Amino acid sequence: MDDTQGPVRGLEQVARFYLSDNQEDRAGLEQHHPSIDTLRTVFVCAPGSPKMRTFLLANLCLELARNRHPVIIRDHPGDTEPSLEQMMKALPTRHTPEGLLKVCLYGLPDILIKAGDSAGQRLPSRGEEPSAGIPGTGSEWFSLVGLSGSIERLKGMGQGSKVTLMSRDDPMSLLRCYACIHVLATSVPDLYVSLILHGVGDPPTMLRRSQLFSEIVSRKCGVRPRYLGSFVPDAWLEHSINEGKPLVLFHEASPAREQMITIADQFLLWFREDHSEARVP
Amino acid sequence: MTRILKPLHMTDQEQVTRICAHYFVAERGFEILEYHLGNLYTGSVDLLAAYEGRIYLIFINTANFSDTLVRSLTGYQRFMQNREFLARAYGGEHLDFTRHPVLAILSPSFPGDTALVVQETLRIPVEWYRYLLFGSQSNPELFVEALDREKADPPLEEVDLGALRTNLHIEHAGLSDEDILDFLEKIRA
């Protein structure tokens, strides 16, 4: 990436952030850096839809950054799947001395991408992930780790407390999602799960289905997934992927973009709320 | 101000097929294995596709529904007759050619009770999609509605749980048959 052009494009990309009425968006541009104890690690998985997982990661990290949270992401796309770097190729980036890819959007906190490792590599334990290559300490960092939907990989993920699952809304996709939660619930202590649905159904229908899904899963697995919202893909999804520009950065309003922003807001609320009801006795 | 969309009549089968293929890939997560499989004499399949390991034969009506229906049945039969060869040609470990493929028909409309009659008389899985095109010939926009999508799922007693586990890659999840059937029964409710 040409450094001289990066900031110019960065200004354009983040223009809408500074047109926001939300004072919190504008407050403080200082960077925060994570310590092992304060980093918020979330595993993100879209069983059967690796492209949607990477798409979600790309958009989620930008919305977290807009809310003043620096982010480090690690994803494991397959050979034929688009990588995070491809999903964000229209954004100005540079490589850090530590070998991370840094998304350089003016005024936003750091977004660091750790290059995809081979699919067979061990997943990081909680708190282990950020220790390489990030200086300093702080309290606002998020670490997003992309997970494949492989049952075997979920079994080996170690202790991670929060998992976000994205699934299509049809019964078979939800069955696969249920299988993932079943495996996680038996192998991961203190598990908290959130759920995002995507598909061709209308949002109220997907909300009802998510409620049904949560009831079944909480009864069977002892974990009550928190529903973050629905996403109905439209033409802008393809534009976003083809152009390598995350959907939330588009100036044009579209239902899909609004849904993605709502999902990110709910994702943050999920962290701030009391999780006492998330585990079913 | 409300924007009034006017239907676009497009008869170029090649172009409509490409547009509909995009829907199945982008919206439904299908994998397209082949475009225009076969010919007029053997039955031409517009799209040979796969979803979660299952084979789909997709036919798209651009003019006459009756012709498309006959073409789809002929194409389906031809596929079954040549299944072993096609499995070698297109198969992979993730594709299950041993199960009956799903017959999917896209049409702007379905005359009378055709869909209902076919659904009740055929023992093969059939899915119906109504599609409409808008915009212009050079920049068409597509609307697709899956009809009776839930009912297209087989009855629970006919579900092959072994194949289901394999197709969904959940063999090692530790879910019992009762767990799966109970889940499907409740989530379909």
Interface residues (C-beta under 8 A of the other chain):
Chain A: G48 S49 G149 S150 I151 E152 K155 R168 D170 P171 M172 L174 L175 R176 Y178 A179 C180 H182 V183 T186 V200 R209 L212 F213 I216 K220 P233 A235 L237 E238
Chain B: H22 A26 E27 R28 G29 E52 E141 V144 A146 R149 E150 D153 L164 L168 H169 I170 E171 H172 A173 G174 L175 D179 I180 F183 L184 K186 I187 R188 A189
